[in-house]
Amino acid sequence: MTAGYTARDRERFFPEVHNVARTDFERDRGRLIHSSALRRLSSKTAVHSPLAGLDFARNRLTHTLEVAQVGRELGMRLGLDPDVVETACLAHDLGHPPFGHNGEVALNEWAQDIGGFEGNAQSLRLLARLEPKVLDDSGHSFGLNLTRASLDASVKYPWMRPVGIFRVKEGLASAVKWGVYADDLPVFEWMREGSPEGRPSVEAQTMDFADDVAYSVHDFEDAVVAGYLGVHLLSDPVSRDALIQGIRDWTKTRFSPAELDAAILRLTRMSSWVKNFDGSRRALAALKNLTSQLIGRFCVSVQEATREAFPTGHISRYQASVVVPKHTQAEIVVLKGTVGSLVMASDARRSYYARQREIMLELAEVLWINGPADLERPFADDWAAAEDDDARKRVVVDQVASLTDQSATAWHERLTRPILGGLDA
């Protein structure tokens, strides 16, 4: 086991006894890899829906595996335990509902009166409660019952639903995020004992950065291959002002137009930059080489900056922070904002997104009306054990969030058709 981690870091909320064939952190990683929640990500939206006919595009599972690869290697180079970082990366998107962030918006709207919905808080809920692995004699579930270090590493936003607190990084500010629901506080408070308030561990920061890298680079690659984005646009000085404005509008970045323009120039002057893409095998190989170079560029930048800031000793848990240089942040914002403004915000996709939200809202409502009869057995049991309507409504949220894009669509059609048919009659 990597130096710098203590027996306390290896503790589990529900104590377990094992042989020593594997380390505690290796066991955590194995539990994630074999979990049903991870498998379900194969049919959940990343950017391009698995239902959209783009069978080569990333889904949540392939994105997660790529984040895990990036995070594990960067973690090793920073001196972190690679299994802790990889476990966090494998867990980081488990709580996302069908239809990606679009589905998250819909469920949050439906659940406003019980504290809302947040994919990151749902991830913790899955790890510590919903994923079936460890139960006590009374049948109480502890989810995967990960070690304190691995569970803490999986939490990007270690606070409850805030008022007026935004996720802020230098150069990027986004909507409100949080990492725990009120009824999951016991395990959260155990996990965070002795930790600096509101500060993610260095392993969680590494996971978060790996997510940013994979998300920005691979969504850009997918958009080019799918024909949604012409890579030449970034090299075209004529269209650059409009592109920069689109990036700023989409990301809400604090980077100035001049800083974004400089970032675009740095990227497009890379020797591996692809100036044209015609879909040929040669072009595909060149684009794949560019993605590899971009990942290496960003990770080396962070590795060097972090090691410069923390040159000696172990940096596990709260002994250091990940340092992302400003120029690297700007380049990542450029890639994210280009895809966001030219693909995700396009008028052609607005009706598509609106229909996804309708499906989520209508499905949650019909399950709430029908009650446990239409819930899967674990959630029907949770409904039966719930003490009040708020708890039962949270069970509906858990059920809907667990579905894949395909199953949510199928459930919606099956459960709402009789209602709609009756209204038509």
C-alpha beads as a LAMMPS data file, in Angstrom:
LAMMPS data file: protein, C-alpha beads

425 atoms
424 bonds

1 atom types
1 bond types

-500.0 500.0 xlo xhi
-500.0 500.0 ylo yhi
-500.0 500.0 zlo zhi

Masses

1 110.0

Atoms # bond

1 1 1 0.000 0.000 0.000
2 1 1 1.236 3.482 -0.864
3 1 1 2.923 5.294 2.004
4 1 1 1.124 8.169 3.687
5 1 1 -2.175 6.377 4.449
6 1 1 -3.096 5.382 7.998
7 1 1 -5.209 2.671 9.607
8 1 1 -7.898 5.317 10.071
9 1 1 -7.949 5.932 6.308
10 1 1 -8.650 2.216 5.832
11 1 1 -11.578 2.045 8.271
12 1 1 -15.086 1.214 7.004
13 1 1 -18.343 2.654 8.357
14 1 1 -19.561 -0.886 9.025
15 1 1 -16.535 -2.851 10.323
16 1 1 -15.436 -5.844 8.246
17 1 1 -12.791 -8.536 8.683
18 1 1 -10.928 -9.878 5.638
19 1 1 -7.861 -11.891 4.769
20 1 1 -4.796 -9.990 3.613
21 1 1 -4.682 -11.281 0.045
22 1 1 -5.608 -7.782 -1.142
23 1 1 -5.141 -4.357 0.363
24 1 1 -8.217 -2.518 1.603
25 1 1 -7.956 -0.045 -1.260
26 1 1 -7.647 -2.833 -3.851
27 1 1 -10.821 -4.302 -2.383
28 1 1 -12.591 -0.946 -2.790
29 1 1 -11.616 -0.800 -6.449
30 1 1 -12.838 -4.348 -7.010
31 1 1 -16.208 -3.534 -5.463
32 1 1 -16.681 -0.639 -7.869
33 1 1 -15.685 -2.650 -10.925
34 1 1 -18.156 -5.435 -10.082
35 1 1 -21.032 -3.136 -9.106
36 1 1 -24.326 -3.063 -10.971
37 1 1 -24.338 0.742 -10.754
38 1 1 -21.157 0.866 -12.845
39 1 1 -22.582 -1.518 -15.464
40 1 1 -25.691 0.625 -15.862
41 1 1 -23.535 3.536 -17.003
42 1 1 -23.065 1.738 -20.339
43 1 1 -26.572 2.875 -21.329
44 1 1 -26.549 6.353 -19.865
45 1 1 -25.926 9.573 -21.747
46 1 1 -22.585 11.319 -21.657
47 1 1 -23.006 14.121 -24.230
48 1 1 -24.382 12.204 -27.204
49 1 1 -27.177 9.903 -26.087
50 1 1 -26.748 6.133 -26.569
51 1 1 -30.173 6.373 -28.236
52 1 1 -29.004 8.872 -30.847
53 1 1 -27.554 6.289 -33.239
54 1 1 -23.943 7.269 -32.575
55 1 1 -22.686 3.864 -31.527
56 1 1 -19.068 5.028 -31.500
57 1 1 -19.625 7.982 -29.157
58 1 1 -18.779 7.857 -25.480
59 1 1 -21.410 6.876 -22.958
60 1 1 -21.136 7.280 -19.183
61 1 1 -19.301 3.984 -18.777
62 1 1 -16.663 4.550 -21.449
63 1 1 -16.177 8.084 -20.137
64 1 1 -15.786 6.700 -16.610
65 1 1 -13.178 4.152 -17.711
66 1 1 -11.212 6.883 -19.463
67 1 1 -11.380 9.112 -16.392
68 1 1 -10.144 6.173 -14.306
69 1 1 -7.160 5.626 -16.594
70 1 1 -6.204 9.309 -16.582
71 1 1 -6.746 9.650 -12.833
72 1 1 -4.842 6.505 -11.888
73 1 1 -1.743 7.489 -13.860
74 1 1 -1.784 11.079 -12.618
75 1 1 -2.344 9.890 -9.052
76 1 1 0.648 7.546 -9.259
77 1 1 2.843 10.371 -10.511
78 1 1 1.718 12.566 -7.635
79 1 1 2.506 9.830 -5.110
80 1 1 -1.123 9.038 -4.247
81 1 1 -2.474 5.538 -3.796
82 1 1 -3.574 4.637 -7.354
83 1 1 -6.412 2.376 -6.165
84 1 1 -7.959 5.162 -4.088
85 1 1 -7.854 7.564 -7.027
86 1 1 -9.132 4.985 -9.502
87 1 1 -11.984 3.996 -7.180
88 1 1 -13.009 7.649 -6.940
89 1 1 -12.881 7.973 -10.727
90 1 1 -14.975 4.839 -11.216
91 1 1 -17.526 6.205 -8.735
92 1 1 -17.689 9.813 -9.873
93 1 1 -20.675 9.490 -12.243
94 1 1 -22.611 6.641 -10.614
95 1 1 -25.385 8.959 -9.453
96 1 1 -26.154 10.488 -12.822
97 1 1 -29.715 9.742 -13.964
98 1 1 -30.942 8.904 -17.480
99 1 1 -30.229 11.572 -20.122
100 1 1 -27.198 13.004 -18.332
101 1 1 -27.300 16.544 -16.990
102 1 1 -30.583 17.092 -18.803
103 1 1 -32.183 14.356 -16.702
104 1 1 -30.519 15.797 -13.614
105 1 1 -32.247 19.140 -14.222
106 1 1 -35.633 17.423 -14.551
107 1 1 -35.266 15.304 -11.395
108 1 1 -34.037 18.312 -9.443
109 1 1 -37.160 20.201 -10.498
110 1 1 -39.446 17.323 -9.504
111 1 1 -37.738 16.859 -6.122
112 1 1 -37.486 20.501 -5.048
113 1 1 -39.812 20.025 -2.084
114 1 1 -37.663 17.220 -0.616
115 1 1 -34.265 18.835 -1.065
116 1 1 -33.753 18.502 -4.800
117 1 1 -31.598 16.127 -6.801
118 1 1 -27.851 16.299 -7.428
119 1 1 -25.898 13.631 -9.290
120 1 1 -22.913 13.912 -6.958
121 1 1 -25.045 13.519 -3.835
122 1 1 -26.738 10.564 -5.528
123 1 1 -23.321 8.981 -6.120
124 1 1 -22.581 9.068 -2.387
125 1 1 -26.045 7.627 -1.721
126 1 1 -25.338 4.734 -4.084
127 1 1 -21.944 4.018 -2.552
128 1 1 -23.134 4.195 1.060
129 1 1 -26.709 2.921 0.861
130 1 1 -28.287 1.767 -2.424
131 1 1 -25.755 -0.510 -4.142
132 1 1 -26.299 -4.018 -2.687
133 1 1 -23.122 -5.411 -1.160
134 1 1 -22.865 -5.089 2.656
135 1 1 -25.846 -5.420 5.043
136 1 1 -26.012 -5.904 8.803
137 1 1 -28.054 -8.616 10.545
138 1 1 -31.141 -6.406 10.574
139 1 1 -31.002 -5.908 6.808
140 1 1 -29.740 -2.314 6.910
141 1 1 -27.674 -1.626 3.784
142 1 1 -24.263 0.039 3.874
143 1 1 -23.878 -0.006 0.106
144 1 1 -20.351 -0.885 -0.980
145 1 1 -19.036 0.117 2.469
146 1 1 -15.842 1.632 1.096
147 1 1 -12.936 2.718 3.247
148 1 1 -12.928 6.258 4.583
149 1 1 -10.176 7.346 2.171
150 1 1 -11.880 5.904 -0.930
151 1 1 -15.334 7.183 -0.023
152 1 1 -13.995 10.657 0.737
153 1 1 -12.041 10.650 -2.524
154 1 1 -15.320 10.052 -4.379
155 1 1 -16.913 13.271 -3.070
156 1 1 -16.178 16.355 -5.172
157 1 1 -18.398 18.678 -3.174
158 1 1 -18.161 17.867 0.553
159 1 1 -21.110 19.911 1.750
160 1 1 -24.903 19.804 1.882
161 1 1 -27.189 21.666 -0.493
162 1 1 -25.889 25.225 -0.152
163 1 1 -27.515 28.617 -0.477
164 1 1 -25.532 30.977 -2.660
165 1 1 -22.421 28.778 -2.820
166 1 1 -21.144 28.015 -6.294
167 1 1 -18.499 25.664 -7.567
168 1 1 -15.710 28.054 -8.418
169 1 1 -12.403 27.346 -10.060
170 1 1 -9.983 29.966 -11.275
171 1 1 -11.373 30.897 -14.641
172 1 1 -14.600 28.893 -14.353
173 1 1 -17.745 29.261 -12.279
174 1 1 -20.775 27.010 -12.656
175 1 1 -24.126 26.234 -11.066
176 1 1 -24.704 25.187 -7.488
177 1 1 -23.362 21.744 -6.625
178 1 1 -23.428 19.697 -3.451
179 1 1 -22.427 16.233 -2.349
180 1 1 -24.800 14.873 0.296
181 1 1 -28.512 14.658 1.060
182 1 1 -29.717 15.296 4.603
183 1 1 -30.611 11.653 5.290
184 1 1 -27.112 10.503 4.289
185 1 1 -25.419 12.764 6.839
186 1 1 -24.372 9.999 9.280
187 1 1 -21.976 8.313 6.855
188 1 1 -20.891 11.679 5.448
189 1 1 -19.991 12.988 8.907
190 1 1 -18.111 9.773 9.703
191 1 1 -16.230 10.044 6.412
192 1 1 -15.306 13.688 7.002
193 1 1 -14.188 13.386 10.647
194 1 1 -11.095 15.554 11.135
195 1 1 -11.172 16.874 7.536
196 1 1 -10.985 20.593 6.673
197 1 1 -14.524 21.880 6.207
198 1 1 -15.573 22.246 2.578
199 1 1 -12.250 21.051 1.167
200 1 1 -12.082 17.962 -1.069
201 1 1 -9.184 15.581 -0.491
202 1 1 -6.260 15.687 -2.904
203 1 1 -7.483 12.346 -4.313
204 1 1 -10.919 13.880 -4.974
205 1 1 -9.251 16.866 -6.626
206 1 1 -7.244 14.487 -8.823
207 1 1 -10.437 12.669 -9.805
208 1 1 -12.142 15.986 -10.567
209 1 1 -9.270 17.126 -12.774
210 1 1 -9.168 13.768 -14.601
211 1 1 -12.896 14.169 -15.235
212 1 1 -12.361 17.659 -16.671
213 1 1 -9.583 16.400 -18.932
214 1 1 -11.476 13.386 -20.245
215 1 1 -14.724 15.316 -20.642
216 1 1 -13.137 18.214 -22.540
217 1 1 -10.858 16.183 -24.807
218 1 1 -13.098 13.234 -25.621
219 1 1 -16.291 15.227 -26.179
220 1 1 -14.300 17.356 -28.610
221 1 1 -13.102 14.208 -30.394
222 1 1 -16.607 12.699 -30.546
223 1 1 -18.097 15.936 -31.888
224 1 1 -15.519 16.088 -34.687
225 1 1 -15.954 12.429 -35.655
226 1 1 -19.761 12.734 -35.607
227 1 1 -19.617 15.737 -37.927
228 1 1 -21.110 18.154 -35.400
229 1 1 -17.962 20.237 -35.197
230 1 1 -15.501 21.333 -37.860
231 1 1 -12.062 21.284 -36.285
232 1 1 -10.948 24.010 -38.703
233 1 1 -13.130 26.517 -36.838
234 1 1 -10.545 26.940 -34.099
235 1 1 -7.855 27.763 -36.644
236 1 1 -10.003 30.233 -38.581
237 1 1 -9.312 33.828 -37.463
238 1 1 -12.502 35.024 -39.180
239 1 1 -14.801 32.944 -36.969
240 1 1 -12.727 33.262 -33.788
241 1 1 -14.555 36.223 -32.227
242 1 1 -17.907 34.444 -32.519
243 1 1 -16.384 31.231 -31.186
244 1 1 -14.876 32.987 -28.171
245 1 1 -18.194 34.643 -27.378
246 1 1 -19.911 31.256 -27.613
247 1 1 -17.326 29.742 -25.260
248 1 1 -17.835 32.540 -22.733
249 1 1 -21.624 32.275 -22.900
250 1 1 -21.617 28.488 -22.463
251 1 1 -19.020 28.136 -19.718
252 1 1 -19.706 31.429 -17.872
253 1 1 -15.937 31.657 -17.626
254 1 1 -14.099 34.537 -16.038
255 1 1 -11.342 34.293 -18.636
256 1 1 -11.210 37.350 -20.859
257 1 1 -11.567 37.156 -24.654
258 1 1 -7.842 37.831 -24.945
259 1 1 -6.989 34.949 -22.588
260 1 1 -9.252 32.570 -24.512
261 1 1 -7.803 33.743 -27.819
262 1 1 -4.302 33.021 -26.497
263 1 1 -5.429 29.562 -25.368
264 1 1 -6.883 28.820 -28.816
265 1 1 -3.618 29.898 -30.441
266 1 1 -1.573 27.668 -28.111
267 1 1 -3.766 24.673 -28.917
268 1 1 -3.881 25.187 -32.671
269 1 1 -0.100 25.675 -32.830
270 1 1 0.522 22.240 -31.328
271 1 1 2.424 20.078 -33.808
272 1 1 -0.279 17.415 -33.495
273 1 1 -3.216 19.767 -34.047
274 1 1 -5.620 18.499 -36.741
275 1 1 -6.401 21.289 -39.184
276 1 1 -8.833 19.326 -41.358
277 1 1 -10.841 16.157 -40.825
278 1 1 -12.282 14.077 -43.657
279 1 1 -13.229 10.898 -41.807
280 1 1 -10.489 8.780 -43.378
281 1 1 -8.488 6.274 -41.363
282 1 1 -5.517 8.629 -41.552
283 1 1 -7.642 11.499 -40.222
284 1 1 -9.057 9.332 -37.438
285 1 1 -5.552 8.318 -36.394
286 1 1 -4.401 11.946 -36.409
287 1 1 -7.376 12.970 -34.268
288 1 1 -6.710 10.140 -31.826
289 1 1 -3.070 11.219 -31.579
290 1 1 -4.244 14.756 -30.821
291 1 1 -6.424 13.546 -27.949
292 1 1 -3.467 11.627 -26.508
293 1 1 -1.229 14.674 -26.786
294 1 1 -3.837 16.912 -25.141
295 1 1 -4.291 14.542 -22.191
296 1 1 -0.537 14.314 -21.716
297 1 1 -0.174 18.083 -22.035
298 1 1 -2.753 18.799 -19.333
299 1 1 -1.593 16.093 -16.922
300 1 1 2.108 16.966 -17.167
301 1 1 1.240 20.608 -16.539
302 1 1 -0.638 19.711 -13.336
303 1 1 1.952 17.185 -12.186
304 1 1 4.762 19.732 -12.498
305 1 1 2.786 22.561 -10.871
306 1 1 1.625 20.398 -7.965
307 1 1 5.070 18.984 -7.304
308 1 1 6.554 22.484 -7.451
309 1 1 4.052 23.641 -4.826
310 1 1 4.497 20.507 -2.662
311 1 1 8.048 19.311 -3.396
312 1 1 8.649 16.975 -0.481
313 1 1 6.894 14.321 1.535
314 1 1 3.653 12.456 1.010
315 1 1 0.658 14.399 -0.246
316 1 1 -2.186 12.002 0.557
317 1 1 -5.632 13.129 1.780
318 1 1 -5.197 16.699 3.114
319 1 1 -1.462 17.166 2.956
320 1 1 -1.608 18.957 -0.415
321 1 1 -3.886 20.275 -3.144
322 1 1 -3.867 19.735 -6.884
323 1 1 -2.508 22.816 -8.668
324 1 1 -3.920 23.517 -12.132
325 1 1 -2.018 26.292 -13.916
326 1 1 -4.156 29.080 -15.320
327 1 1 -3.071 28.435 -18.906
328 1 1 -4.175 24.799 -18.604
329 1 1 -7.538 25.845 -17.178
330 1 1 -8.046 28.200 -20.125
331 1 1 -7.260 25.514 -22.682
332 1 1 -9.712 23.088 -21.059
333 1 1 -12.371 25.816 -21.041
334 1 1 -11.799 26.341 -24.769
335 1 1 -12.411 22.663 -25.554
336 1 1 -15.465 22.427 -23.279
337 1 1 -16.934 25.675 -24.506
338 1 1 -16.417 24.872 -28.171
339 1 1 -18.393 21.632 -27.895
340 1 1 -20.975 23.174 -25.588
341 1 1 -21.706 26.246 -27.691
342 1 1 -21.594 24.569 -31.106
343 1 1 -23.138 21.171 -30.310
344 1 1 -25.037 21.018 -27.045
345 1 1 -26.587 24.489 -27.348
346 1 1 -27.637 24.090 -30.976
347 1 1 -31.280 24.852 -31.780
348 1 1 -31.596 21.461 -33.489
349 1 1 -31.212 19.683 -30.131
350 1 1 -33.540 21.847 -28.040
351 1 1 -36.687 19.830 -28.764
352 1 1 -34.717 16.632 -28.150
353 1 1 -33.650 17.840 -24.711
354 1 1 -37.144 19.112 -23.900
355 1 1 -38.628 15.694 -24.653
356 1 1 -36.079 14.004 -22.377
357 1 1 -37.084 16.278 -19.499
358 1 1 -40.761 15.543 -20.140
359 1 1 -40.079 11.811 -19.952
360 1 1 -38.280 12.177 -16.612
361 1 1 -40.935 14.402 -15.043
362 1 1 -43.860 12.299 -16.228
363 1 1 -42.194 9.051 -15.214
364 1 1 -41.435 10.305 -11.696
365 1 1 -44.991 11.550 -11.315
366 1 1 -46.656 8.316 -12.450
367 1 1 -44.426 6.250 -10.154
368 1 1 -45.345 8.555 -7.280
369 1 1 -49.040 8.100 -8.070
370 1 1 -48.827 4.318 -8.543
371 1 1 -46.629 3.689 -5.537
372 1 1 -44.677 0.498 -4.836
373 1 1 -46.531 -1.697 -7.345
374 1 1 -44.384 -0.369 -10.208
375 1 1 -41.091 -0.094 -8.328
376 1 1 -38.305 -2.657 -8.498
377 1 1 -38.174 -4.868 -5.405
378 1 1 -35.365 -3.040 -3.540
379 1 1 -37.120 0.299 -3.999
380 1 1 -40.517 -1.170 -3.153
381 1 1 -38.961 -2.374 0.117
382 1 1 -37.577 1.126 0.731
383 1 1 -41.051 2.556 0.103
384 1 1 -42.525 0.163 2.646
385 1 1 -39.916 1.156 5.236
386 1 1 -40.276 4.909 4.610
387 1 1 -41.614 6.921 7.524
388 1 1 -43.327 9.725 5.594
389 1 1 -44.190 11.068 2.145
390 1 1 -40.865 12.894 1.828
391 1 1 -39.002 9.621 2.304
392 1 1 -41.305 7.858 -0.152
393 1 1 -40.768 10.596 -2.720
394 1 1 -37.004 10.166 -2.308
395 1 1 -37.494 6.458 -3.088
396 1 1 -39.112 7.433 -6.398
397 1 1 -36.128 9.650 -7.151
398 1 1 -33.753 6.767 -6.348
399 1 1 -35.694 4.467 -8.677
400 1 1 -35.819 6.876 -11.618
401 1 1 -32.168 7.867 -11.204
402 1 1 -31.133 4.210 -11.320
403 1 1 -32.627 3.646 -14.781
404 1 1 -30.736 3.766 -18.058
405 1 1 -31.792 5.948 -20.970
406 1 1 -33.426 2.955 -22.651
407 1 1 -35.235 1.677 -19.573
408 1 1 -36.488 5.155 -18.635
409 1 1 -37.967 5.529 -22.110
410 1 1 -39.517 2.065 -21.990
411 1 1 -40.905 2.552 -18.467
412 1 1 -42.371 5.894 -19.481
413 1 1 -44.108 4.421 -22.499
414 1 1 -45.457 1.457 -20.523
415 1 1 -46.647 3.392 -17.477
416 1 1 -47.963 6.604 -19.027
417 1 1 -49.719 5.113 -22.050
418 1 1 -52.731 3.841 -20.037
419 1 1 -53.084 7.256 -18.368
420 1 1 -52.808 9.172 -21.622
421 1 1 -55.117 6.696 -23.338
422 1 1 -57.715 7.181 -20.625
423 1 1 -57.497 10.949 -20.998
424 1 1 -57.991 10.679 -24.765
425 1 1 -61.054 8.495 -24.233

Bonds

1 1 1 2
2 1 2 3
3 1 3 4
4 1 4 5
5 1 5 6
6 1 6 7
7 1 7 8
8 1 8 9
9 1 9 10
10 1 10 11
11 1 11 12
12 1 12 13
13 1 13 14
14 1 14 15
15 1 15 16
16 1 16 17
17 1 17 18
18 1 18 19
19 1 19 20
20 1 20 21
21 1 21 22
22 1 22 23
23 1 23 24
24 1 24 25
25 1 25 26
26 1 26 27
27 1 27 28
28 1 28 29
29 1 29 30
30 1 30 31
31 1 31 32
32 1 32 33
33 1 33 34
34 1 34 35
35 1 35 36
36 1 36 37
37 1 37 38
38 1 38 39
39 1 39 40
40 1 40 41
41 1 41 42
42 1 42 43
43 1 43 44
44 1 44 45
45 1 45 46
46 1 46 47
47 1 47 48
48 1 48 49
49 1 49 50
50 1 50 51
51 1 51 52
52 1 52 53
53 1 53 54
54 1 54 55
55 1 55 56
56 1 56 57
57 1 57 58
58 1 58 59
59 1 59 60
60 1 60 61
61 1 61 62
62 1 62 63
63 1 63 64
64 1 64 65
65 1 65 66
66 1 66 67
67 1 67 68
68 1 68 69
69 1 69 70
70 1 70 71
71 1 71 72
72 1 72 73
73 1 73 74
74 1 74 75
75 1 75 76
76 1 76 77
77 1 77 78
78 1 78 79
79 1 79 80
80 1 80 81
81 1 81 82
82 1 82 83
83 1 83 84
84 1 84 85
85 1 85 86
86 1 86 87
87 1 87 88
88 1 88 89
89 1 89 90
90 1 90 91
91 1 91 92
92 1 92 93
93 1 93 94
94 1 94 95
95 1 95 96
96 1 96 97
97 1 97 98
98 1 98 99
99 1 99 100
100 1 100 101
101 1 101 102
102 1 102 103
103 1 103 104
104 1 104 105
105 1 105 106
106 1 106 107
107 1 107 108
108 1 108 109
109 1 109 110
110 1 110 111
111 1 111 112
112 1 112 113
113 1 113 114
114 1 114 115
115 1 115 116
116 1 116 117
117 1 117 118
118 1 118 119
119 1 119 120
120 1 120 121
121 1 121 122
122 1 122 123
123 1 123 124
124 1 124 125
125 1 125 126
126 1 126 127
127 1 127 128
128 1 128 129
129 1 129 130
130 1 130 131
131 1 131 132
132 1 132 133
133 1 133 134
134 1 134 135
135 1 135 136
136 1 136 137
137 1 137 138
138 1 138 139
139 1 139 140
140 1 140 141
141 1 141 142
142 1 142 143
143 1 143 144
144 1 144 145
145 1 145 146
146 1 146 147
147 1 147 148
148 1 148 149
149 1 149 150
150 1 150 151
151 1 151 152
152 1 152 153
153 1 153 154
154 1 154 155
155 1 155 156
156 1 156 157
157 1 157 158
158 1 158 159
159 1 159 160
160 1 160 161
161 1 161 162
162 1 162 163
163 1 163 164
164 1 164 165
165 1 165 166
166 1 166 167
167 1 167 168
168 1 168 169
169 1 169 170
170 1 170 171
171 1 171 172
172 1 172 173
173 1 173 174
174 1 174 175
175 1 175 176
176 1 176 177
177 1 177 178
178 1 178 179
179 1 179 180
180 1 180 181
181 1 181 182
182 1 182 183
183 1 183 184
184 1 184 185
185 1 185 186
186 1 186 187
187 1 187 188
188 1 188 189
189 1 189 190
190 1 190 191
191 1 191 192
192 1 192 193
193 1 193 194
194 1 194 195
195 1 195 196
196 1 196 197
197 1 197 198
198 1 198 199
199 1 199 200
200 1 200 201
201 1 201 202
202 1 202 203
203 1 203 204
204 1 204 205
205 1 205 206
206 1 206 207
207 1 207 208
208 1 208 209
209 1 209 210
210 1 210 211
211 1 211 212
212 1 212 213
213 1 213 214
214 1 214 215
215 1 215 216
216 1 216 217
217 1 217 218
218 1 218 219
219 1 219 220
220 1 220 221
221 1 221 222
222 1 222 223
223 1 223 224
224 1 224 225
225 1 225 226
226 1 226 227
227 1 227 228
228 1 228 229
229 1 229 230
230 1 230 231
231 1 231 232
232 1 232 233
233 1 233 234
234 1 234 235
235 1 235 236
236 1 236 237
237 1 237 238
238 1 238 239
239 1 239 240
240 1 240 241
241 1 241 242
242 1 242 243
243 1 243 244
244 1 244 245
245 1 245 246
246 1 246 247
247 1 247 248
248 1 248 249
249 1 249 250
250 1 250 251
251 1 251 252
252 1 252 253
253 1 253 254
254 1 254 255
255 1 255 256
256 1 256 257
257 1 257 258
258 1 258 259
259 1 259 260
260 1 260 261
261 1 261 262
262 1 262 263
263 1 263 264
264 1 264 265
265 1 265 266
266 1 266 267
267 1 267 268
268 1 268 269
269 1 269 270
270 1 270 271
271 1 271 272
272 1 272 273
273 1 273 274
274 1 274 275
275 1 275 276
276 1 276 277
277 1 277 278
278 1 278 279
279 1 279 280
280 1 280 281
281 1 281 282
282 1 282 283
283 1 283 284
284 1 284 285
285 1 285 286
286 1 286 287
287 1 287 288
288 1 288 289
289 1 289 290
290 1 290 291
291 1 291 292
292 1 292 293
293 1 293 294
294 1 294 295
295 1 295 296
296 1 296 297
297 1 297 298
298 1 298 299
299 1 299 300
300 1 300 301
301 1 301 302
302 1 302 303
303 1 303 304
304 1 304 305
305 1 305 306
306 1 306 307
307 1 307 308
308 1 308 309
309 1 309 310
310 1 310 311
311 1 311 312
312 1 312 313
313 1 313 314
314 1 314 315
315 1 315 316
316 1 316 317
317 1 317 318
318 1 318 319
319 1 319 320
320 1 320 321
321 1 321 322
322 1 322 323
323 1 323 324
324 1 324 325
325 1 325 326
326 1 326 327
327 1 327 328
328 1 328 329
329 1 329 330
330 1 330 331
331 1 331 332
332 1 332 333
333 1 333 334
334 1 334 335
335 1 335 336
336 1 336 337
337 1 337 338
338 1 338 339
339 1 339 340
340 1 340 341
341 1 341 342
342 1 342 343
343 1 343 344
344 1 344 345
345 1 345 346
346 1 346 347
347 1 347 348
348 1 348 349
349 1 349 350
350 1 350 351
351 1 351 352
352 1 352 353
353 1 353 354
354 1 354 355
355 1 355 356
356 1 356 357
357 1 357 358
358 1 358 359
359 1 359 360
360 1 360 361
361 1 361 362
362 1 362 363
363 1 363 364
364 1 364 365
365 1 365 366
366 1 366 367
367 1 367 368
368 1 368 369
369 1 369 370
370 1 370 371
371 1 371 372
372 1 372 373
373 1 373 374
374 1 374 375
375 1 375 376
376 1 376 377
377 1 377 378
378 1 378 379
379 1 379 380
380 1 380 381
381 1 381 382
382 1 382 383
383 1 383 384
384 1 384 385
385 1 385 386
386 1 386 387
387 1 387 388
388 1 388 389
389 1 389 390
390 1 390 391
391 1 391 392
392 1 392 393
393 1 393 394
394 1 394 395
395 1 395 396
396 1 396 397
397 1 397 398
398 1 398 399
399 1 399 400
400 1 400 401
401 1 401 402
402 1 402 403
403 1 403 404
404 1 404 405
405 1 405 406
406 1 406 407
407 1 407 408
408 1 408 409
409 1 409 410
410 1 410 411
411 1 411 412
412 1 412 413
413 1 413 414
414 1 414 415
415 1 415 416
416 1 416 417
417 1 417 418
418 1 418 419
419 1 419 420
420 1 420 421
421 1 421 422
422 1 422 423
423 1 423 424
424 1 424 425
